Amino acid sequence: MMLGWLRRRSRVSLQPPLLAADWDGRRLLLRAQPGTQSLALDLDGAWFATADCDAEGRAGFDFEFAPNGRLGIAAQPRLGRAGALLSSAALQLMPGHAGHRAAAAPSAAPRRSVGGAQPMPFGTDAAAPAVTIVVPVYNAAALVERCLVSILAHTTGKARLIVIDDASDDPAIAPLLARVARLPGVQVLRNEHNCGFTSSANRGIEAAGDADVVLLNADTEVGPNWLQGLRRAACSDPLVATVTAVSDNAGAFSVPELEQANGWPQAWRFIDAARALWQEAGLAYPQLPTGNGFCMYIRRSVIAAIGALDAAAFPQGYGEENDFCQRAARHGLRHLIAGNVYVRHERSASFGSERRAALGRAGMAVLRQRWPDYERDVGRQLHSFARRVLDWRVRRAFAQVSAPRPRLLWVGAGAPDWPDAEVWNLVANGSENELLRAGEVVAACTWQAHDPEPSYRALWDWLQVFAIERLLVAREGDSAVEILCRLLDLPIVTVAQPFASTAAAALAGTDRDLRCFGELP
């Protein structure tokens, strides 16, 4: 009797024009009535992709990994992105296992697997490379101040900041930069004459010495963990040349909708949106033939090998980073998108949209001449599986009702219970090391005293995949967890006991001490 009920429960009725749905463990093949132009697929309640149908009405969706990082995913066919549902229930797809059944409601718990993640190789010292943030400035004082304040507030670890004033005629720029110049670790340079964005960026790259460089537009705003995210992506593979953040408004790097100005939930602050991507976008790192200089990490070894930006061909920008990246690609190097680093971008603040469009057309003309395959390569990679997964994860993250809270890790018993943070707990349970969130086991591994490295490797990946922001300790020492956190450039915070009533109160002073540059006077 029970078996018959389960069978009835597992059946899914398909609605016209959809005739069949077949899952082989890696590919979902939908077959509709001939003449159907396209079919769309929602995953766990959010639109994922649309595929054109062939002459026989077939549309296929390939899965390189589980987008939600779980063992199963609920797939709902539709007639177009916002069209009619084509099945009575979502199809439960199990990667690696053929066949499907009716799906249960999607889980709201943290994902349990890496979901295509590319964490740094075990033991990599992400904190070791010296990094210099280079911000070319021309007018738009209010946006420049917002950018610099966000850098000061959210940059931890080892870094310098170089600001280049490209002969701004906005009277508010000089006093603002004079205040910034008084901070430790900050250098302000001024061009005697307006040289253009590319020459200003090159001046900053040269002044950075042997350090890696982050090029950052002055009309951006960065959020929590931004530099750690870029550093880790850059250290994920020795062939990485550049890493670019994602944005609300940065063309091909806009999420979740390409080439559009995107928003985030109305009740959220920007830092809430940035934290949501830090936690939910994952570490799959889509690849493109280029980066984007609105927020682009460049390894110094690449600059040493191919030179800096071409200021002669692209004096005002708009193509200089594309050309640089194509030169790097000729050396077999790669350009990644750090989907977990979200940067607000105003665009056209210095030039206006019309001049920006003209500069873009001029830059593209040079790129087409130098790199005739560039546009084809961009088109081929822009809609890769990893990129579609990234956009889908952002849609899911922004569909959350509540703004995310920072994830903090406590080792052992006696973890604080704070309403404004997720305090995760690493505990020993017999021979198992367990990672808990709100008392639920999210991940576990077996500890073996004679061979502890597998457990350390598991913890190494957990710290990255589950987006831990701080390690909390009663007193700082040299435990294995602390050593791994230092390598990951993950701040370690000593919190006094008895604990304060909120995370904000407990971490206020220590978080200020972690900042690279102090606060704007």
N, C-alpha and C positions, 0 to 999 in steps of 0.2 A: 504493500500500500504506500509506504513512504517513498520507495524507489519510483513508483509511477508519478507521485506528486513532484519529485525532483525533476523527472524528465519533462513533465509539462512546464515546470517552472523555467527550465533551461531553454525552451523553444523561443525563437525570435521570428516574428512574422515580418516579411519585407513588403514594402509598399511600392506600387508602381510610381515611376518607371523602373525601379530597381528590381532585378530578377534574381540575382544570386550574389552571395558574398563568400569568398573563400580565403582562408588564412592558413598559410603553410608554415608559420612560425617566424617568418621574416617579412613576408609580403602579403598585403591585403589586396585581393583582386575583386573589384566590384564590376558586375555586369548589368547594364541597364538596357532598356529597349533601344534598338538602333535609332539613330537620330538625336539621342540625348547628347548635348554638347559637353557638359562637364558635371562632375560630382564633387562634393565637398565632404570633409571629414572633421567632426568635432572629437576631441580627446578630453576625457574627464570634464566635459561640459563647456569647453572653450574651443573656438575654431582653431584648427591646426593647418590645413592645407586644402587647396582645390586642384583637381587634376582634370585635364581634358580627356574626353572619351574618344576612342578610335571609331572607325566606321561600324564596328560591330557592337558599340556601346560599352566597351571595356575601359576601365580606369584603374590604374594600379598605384598603391602607396607602399613604398619600401621603408623598412625600419632598421636602421643600423644599430640602434640600442633603444631601450625603453625610455621614452621622453620624460616620464614622471619618476624614473629611478626606482620603480617598484617591480614586483613580479608580474603584475597584470595591469592592463589599461582598458578603460571603457571607451570604445570607438563608436560614434554615432554618425552614420551616413546621412547626408543632406542633399537636397537639390539646389546647389549653390550655397554660398557662404551663409546667407540668412534665409535660405529657402526652407521648404517643407522637410520634416523628418521622414526618412525613408525606411525606418524599421520601428517595430513596436517597442523595442528596448535597445539600449546600447549593447554592442557586441563585446564580450570579455575576451581580450586578446592576451595570450601568454607568450612572450618572446621565446623562441626556441621550441614551441609546442604547437602542432597543427590543430586546427579546429577551433570553434568558438561556441560560446553559450551566452545567455543573458547576463549582463554585468550587474554587480552590486553597486551601491552608491560609492563614489570615489572617496578614498580616505583623506582626512585632513591632517593626519599625523606626518611628521617629517619623513622624507623619503629614506628608504632603507638601503639603497645601493647607489653606486656612483653615477649611474645614468650617463655614461659616455665621458666621465670626468677625466681630465689629464692632470692630476696633481703632480707637484714637483717630485722628481726622483728622490728617494729616501736619502736623507742626510744632506741635501743641498742647502747651502747657506745663503738664503735669500737676503739676509741682512748685510752680507759682506760687500756687494757692489756699492761704490759711492754713486749717489744720484744727485743731479742738479736739475731743479725745476726752472725752466726758462720761459719767461712771460714777456713777449713784446707788447708794448703799450703805445696806442695812439688815440688820444682824446677819450671821450666817453667815461668821465671820471667816476660816475656813480657805479657803472658796471665794473670798472677796474677795482674800485674799493670792495665791491661784493666779492669779486674773484679773490683778491688778496686776503680778505678776512676769512674766507672759506679755507684757503690754503693754511693759514695760521691755525685755524680751529681744528683741522682734521688731518694734519700731517704729523705722523710719528715716525720713529726710527731715525736712520742716518740720512740727512738730506741737506742741500743748500738751495737757496732761492736767488736767482738773478733776474732782475726786472730791467728791461731796456726801454727807455722812453725815446720813441722815434720822433723827436722834435715836436711834441704835442703843442698845440696852441690853445688848448683848453686851460684856463688859468687855475682850475682846481687840481690839475695833475701834479704840479711841482710840490705844493705843500703836502699832498697825500703821500707822494713818494719820499719826501723828506722824513716823514714819520716812519715809513716802512724801513728806510735805510738805517735807522737807529737800532733795529733789532739784530740780535746775534744770528749769524748764519745767512744774512741777507746782504746782497750787493745790488746797488742801483747804478746803472750806466745810462748815459744820455748821448744820443746822436746830435751832433752840431747841426746837421741838416737832415731833412726827411729822406731816409734811405729805402723805405719800403719794408714790408714784413719779412721777406726772405733774408735780406742783408742783416736785419736786426736779429732774426733767429740765429743766423750764422755767427754773429758777434757773441751771442750768449753761449752757443755751442763751443766756440773757441775759448771763451772765458771759463767754461766749466772744466777745462784741463782734461784729465784722464777719466772723468766721471761719465757714467751713463747719463742720458739727458731725457727729460720729459718736456716736450714742447706743449705749452698750454696757452690757448687763446685768452685774452684779457676779458672777453665777454662770456666766460664760463663760470660755473660754480661747482666745486667738488664737495663730496660728502664723506661720511665715515669710511675708513678702510681703503680709501681710493689708491694711495700709493702702494700699500701692501698688495692689493689686488694686481696692479700693473707689474710689480716686481715679481710676484709669484708666477704670473703668466710668462714673463720674459725668461724665467729660470726653468720653465717646464720642459724645455728642449734646447739643446745647444745650437740648433739651426734657426732659432727664432731671431729675427732681426728687429722687428718692431711689434709693439702691442698697442692697440687703440681701444679706448673706452667706448661705451655706447652712450646714447644721449636721447633727450627728448626732441632734438632738432639738429641733426647733423647728417642729412642726406642718407647715404647708404648705411650709416651707422646709427640711424634713428631706430628706436624700438617703442612699441611693438610693430609699428607700421613704417615700412621703408619710405624714404623720400617724403616724409610728412612731418609737420610739427605735431608732436604727441603731448598729451597731458598725463597727469597721474591723478589718483583719487582726490576729489575736491577737498575732503576734510584733512588730507595729509599735508605735512610740510615736505619740502624737497628732501630733507635728510631722511624722512620716513621712506620715501620712494627709493632713495639710494640704498637704504638698509634692506628694503624688500628684495632688490635685485642681488645684493650681496648674499642673502640667504637662499634665494629661490632660483636664480638664473643658472646656477651650476658652473662647471668648469670644463665644458666641452670645447670651448675656444674655437669657434668657426674661423675659417681661413679665407682671406681675400688676397688678390694680387697687390693690394695697396693698403696703407694706413691713412689716417686723417689727422692733420696737424692741429685740430682743435684740442686734442688731448692724446698725444702719441709718445710712448716710451721708445727710445732708441738706444740700442747697445753701443757702447763706445767702440767696441771692436769692429762694428760695421762701418762707423764713420771713418775709422782708421784705414779700412780696406777700400772704401769707394769714394771717400771725400764727403764734404758737407752738401747742403742744398745748392741748387743751381740758381744763383741770384740773377745772373745775366738773362736767362731765359724766362724766369718767373719772378720778376722784381717785387710784385705786390702779392705774391702767393698765388693760390688757385692753380695748382698743378705741380708745385715744387715737391710736395711729399709723394705724389704719385710717381714722378720721375725718379726720386730717390729710391722708392721701394722697388721700382722696376730694375734699377741698377743692382740693388741688393739681390733680387731674385735671380739675376744672371749668375750670381755666385752660389746658387742653390739654397738661398735663405728664405725664410717664411715670414708671413705677416699675419698676426692673430688678432682676433676680437676678444677682449676681456668683457664678456657679457655681464659679469658680476660687478663691474665698475661703471656706475651711472653718473654722468656729468651733465649738468644743465648748460645749455648753449643758446645764446641770444641770436647769433648770426647777424651779419650786416650792420653791426653797431658802429663801425668806423666808416664804412663806405656807402651804406644804403643798398637796397636790394637791386636797383637798376645798375649801378656800377659793379656790384658784385656779379651780376649776370654777365656783364660785358667781359669782366676779367676771367670768369669761368669759361666763356667761349674762346677767348684768346689762349688760355692755358690748354684747353682741350685740343686746339689746333696743333700746338706744339707736341702734345702727347701722341696724337694720331700719327704725326710725321715720324717721331722717334720710335714709337712702340706700336706698330700697326695691329698687333694682336691684343692690345691692352683691353679694349672694350669688350671683345669677345670673351676674354678670360674673366673679366668682372661679371659679365652676364652668366657665365657658366657656374661661378662659385657663389654668386649672390643669393641664390635660392637653394643652397646645399641643405642636406638634412639637418646638420648641426645648427645652421642658421634658422631654419624653420622651428626647430626645437627651442632655440633661444627666444624667438618672438612669442612662441606659444607659452613659454614659462613666464614671460613678462605679463602677458594677458592674465594668466592665472594669478600671479602675484598681485596685480592691481585689482583683481576681483575680490580680494580679501576685505572683510568688513572692518576689521581693526588694523590699525597701523602696527607694524612689527616692532618687537622689543629687542634690544641687544642681547646676544647670546654670550653668556659668561660660563666659564668652566670652573668647578670646584672639585678637588680630589679628596675622596674619603668621606667620612661621616661629618655631620654638623654643617651642611651647606646652608647659606642664608636663604631666606624666603622673601623675595622682594616683589612688589606688585608691578614695578616698572622695568623688569628684566626677566629673561628666561635664564635661570641658573641651572645649567646642565651639570650632571654629577658623574664622575668616573669612580667606580667602586669595584672592589674585589669581592667576588661571590664564589668561594671555594677556589676552583682552578680557573674560573672565568673572570676576565675583566669585562665589565659591563658599562656602557654609556647610557645614562638615564636622562630622560626629559620628563618632568612632572611625574616621576615614579615609573614611567614606562621604559622598557629596554628598547633602545633605538638601534644599538649595535653591540656585538659581543665578540670576544676572541679568547682562546685558551692560553693561559700563562704557563710557560714551562721554564722553571728556574735554570735548567741546563742549557736552554736555547731561547733567551728572551727576545731575540731580534724580531721574530714574526709578530709578537705583541707590540713592539715598538713601531714596526711598519704599519700595523693596523691603526694605532693611535695617530701616527703621522698623517695618514689619509683622513681619518675622522676629523682632525682639527681643521683640515682644509675643506673637505666635502660638506661638513655641517656648519661651516662659516662661523666658528667661534671667534669672538672679538677680543676677549681678555681672559687670561688665566688668573684666577683669584687664589692667593696664598695667605696664610696667617703670618708666615715669615719666609723671606726669599732664601733659596738654597740652590742645590745642584741635583735635584731629582731628575729622573729621566724625562718626565713631562716638561719640566722647566727647560732642560737642554733642547728638547725638540721645539718648544715655543720660541726660544731665542733664535734658532736656525730659521724658523718660519717668519721672523720679524713680527711675532705676535706678542703684544705687550703683556708683561707680568705685573700684576697690581697687588700690593700688600694691603689687606683690609683689616682694620682693628676689630677686635671682639670685646664686648658684645657688639653685634652689628647694628649699624644705623637702620632706620625704618625703611629707607628706600635706597636703591642702587645709586640714584643721582647724588644723594647725600654722602653715601659711602665712598664714591669715586670722584667727587668734585675736585678735591685738592690733588689727588694722584693723577687724574687725567690731565690737569694743567701741567703737571711736571713732565708728562710724556711728550708734550708738544715740542716740535723741533725749534720753533722760532719765537715762542712767547706770544703775547697779545699786542695788538696795535695800540700804541700810546695815544 
